[in-house]
């Protein structure tokens, strides 16, 4: 699948202009359809259209269904296929016979874009859902030095970002700071769904002994998705939103922002970091 597209542009530098080729991140719609059993027979429903960077569509679909609490695990999925053979922009997920989705939730018909995954959800209460693996106790303590190296390691594994400069990335690290896997997408929430979907397929969940590193800001939805995967520590290059901080505090998560140049801010869960307070 094409993750980057080349365009002929005009590049201006000072008083001079010249034509040049530039590589841009590819963004295309992906429609997610669900097929599931009912008393009246099998039903099909389109539940989401998201603007994403092509690639890892299976992980994106599985991760989205899991973090939105539509499936409880990989065993709920019977089959997954691209039904739009020409453009690969439609994924059909067939649920197992005993996996019955909450149809009332499906009726609101998710719509996401590459810049916002939960537009219209204004508060924590409006998207509160069951996170069966989020509320677990731990004795995790990590060093500042471990955190300092995460951003560069993630950036070094963002292949498409290196070409385009226009892609969000996220990575899962172990508690020693070793990168386990990384995913990229034009949408930050899509990148995380791809990552969690890959973890679910690899039978890695819960990710409670791992660190999530984000290449941009920390939105509330990213914290919610991380909590669904059991992640306890989130670090990011950018800033968190107020709802992200509230959610992290409520669910006992560690939230770190502005992690760059060997410095960072701790917004929640400071007990998991070995700090030398002045």
N, C-alpha and C positions, 0 to 999 in steps of 0.2 A: 504494500500500500504506500501511496505517495505521501510522505510526511512534510515535504518541503517543495515549494514551487518557485521556479525562476521567472522573474519579470524583467523586462527591459525598462529602465528608468532613466531620469535625468538627474545627475548628481551635481550639486552646486557647491563650490568651494571658493569663498571670496568672490571675486568678480568673474570667475570662470565657470562654465557649465559644460558638461559632457555626458554623452549617453554611456550607460554601463548596465551590466546584468546584476540583479540583486536577488538573493535567495530569501523567500518569505515562508513563514510557517503556514502549512496547509490547514484550512479549517472547512469542514463539511458537516452537514447535519447527519445525525444518527437517530433513527427511529427505533425504539425498543417496543416490541410487541410481546404480549404474554398469552399463552394458551394454557387453560386450566380446566379441570373437571367441575361440573355442577350437576345438580339433580336433573337438569334438562339436557344434559350432554356437554360436550366440551365447548368452551367459549374462547373466543379470541378477542383481545383488547389491546389497542395501542395506548401505552401508559406514559411515554416520555419521548420528547424530541430534544436532543441536546446537541449543541454545536461543539464538535470535538476535532482533534487531530487524528486522522485515520491510523489504525494500528492498535493492537491489544483490545479489540472490540469485545471479545469474549470476557476478558477480565473486567472491562468497564461495565458490561451488562451485569455480570455476577456481583461485582462490588456494589453497583447501584442498588440492585434488588436487596442485597444484604443490609447495606447501611440505611436503606429506607424501610427496613423491617418487613419487607414483602416475603422474603424467604428467611428461614432460620438457620440454614446451612446448605452445603453442597448437595446433600441427599434429597433436597426438595426439587432439584433440577433433573429432569428426565433427559432433555435434549436441548441443544442450542445450535442454531444455524443462521447463516446469512440467507435471507430470502430474496434480497435484491442482488441477484448474481452479477449484474453488469457493473453496478457502482458500489456494491458492498455497504450500502447505507441503511439497511434494514436488518435488524437482528430479531429473530423469533426465539423466545425461550419457552419451552414446554415444561410445565411443572409435573412432578410425580402425581399419581392418582390421589394420594393421601395429603397432598400439599394444597390447602385451600386458602387463597389470599383473602385479605379483608377487602371485599368489593367496594364497601363504602369509601375506603381510603382511595381506591383506584379511581372512583368516580370524579375526584377533583382533578384528574388528568394532569400529572406533573408537566410543567414546562420549564426547562432550564436553558440558560445561555452560557456562553463561555466566560462571562464576567460575573454571573450571579447564579448560584444554584438554588437558593430558597427565596427568591423575590416574592414578597407578599407575606412571608412568615415573620411577623413583627416581634415575637417574644419567645422566650424559652418555653413558656407554657404551650404555645401554639404548635410546637413540634416535639413536645416531650413524648418519648416512646420507651418501650421496654429495652433495656440494655443488659441482658442476662449475664454478660461476662465483664461488664465494666466495673462493678462494685466489688472488687477483690482487694484484700490487704496485701501490703508488700513492705519490704525493708530496703528498697533500692536507694543507693547513694552513689552518685557519679561525680567525677572531678570536673573542675572548670576546664582543665586541659583537654579532656575528652570532648567537651562541647566545642572548644575552639576549632577543632579540626573538621567538624561536620560539613560546614558550608563549602569548603574547597573540595572535599571528597565528592559531595553531591554534584557540584559544578563540573568536575572532571568527568562525570559519568552522564552528563546531559549532551548527548551527541547531536541532536537536532538543534538544541539551543546554541551550540557552538557554530552551527551554520547560519542560523537565522536571528538569534538574539531576541526572539519573540515567543518564548515558550515557558510555561510553568513546569517546575519539577518538584518531586518529593521522593524521599528515600527512607527506607527502614534500616536502622543501624542496631547492632548489638550494644550491650552496655559498656563494651570496651571501645566503641567508636568504629567498629568495622562495618562497612557497607554490605548489607545483605542483598538488597535489590532497590532499583530506582525506576520511576516511570515519569513520562513527560506528556503534556497535553496543552492545547491552547487555553483550556479551562482548568483552573486550579482544583475545582471539585472533581473534574473528570480524572485528573492525574491521580488523585487520592483514591477514587473508586477503582481505577486500574490497579493500583498498588494493593489495596485491600482484597480485590478480587483475585489477584495473583496469589496472595497469601492464603486465601480460603481454598483455592484450587490445590495449593501445595500443602494443605493441612497444617498450616503454621499458626492459625488462630487458637487461642487469644495471643495477641502480640504484647502481652503485659510485661515482658522482659526486654523490650526494645525501645528505641528512641525514634520518633518521627521527625524528620527534618523537612521544612518547607522552603521553597525558594522565594516566596513573596510574603504577603501579609497573612494574618491568621483570622479568618472569618469564623463566625459562630458555627456555620454548617460544617467546616472542617473539624472543629472540636467535636461536634456531634458524631460525625462519621468515625473519627478516631476512637471515641468512646465505645462505639458499637464493635470495634475490633479489639477492644481491651487495652488500647494504648494508654500508657500512664504519663509519658513525657513527650511534649511537643515543643520543638524549637523552630524558629523561623528567622529569616533575614529581615523581614519587615515587622510591622506593628500589629498587635491584636486589636480587635474591636471590643467595645465594652461588653457586649453579650458573650463574646468568646471568653473573656476573663470571668464573668459571672458563671458561665457553664463549667469552666475548669475548676473554680472554687467549689461549686456545688457537687461535682462528681469526683473531687479529690485528685485532680490531675495537676501536673506541673506544666506551666506555660512560660516559655522563654521567647522574648522578642528581641529584635535588633542584634542578632548574633552575627557579628562581623568585626574584623580587626581586633580580635582577642578581647571583646567586651560584649555584654548582653544585659538585658533587663529581665528580672524575674517577676512575673505578674501573679503567679499562683504556685503553690506546692514547693516552696523553697526548701523544705525539709529533705528533698531528694538530691540536693546539690551540696557538695562539700564546700561551704563558703567560709571565708575568714573575714568576719565582720569587724569593722573598725569601731 
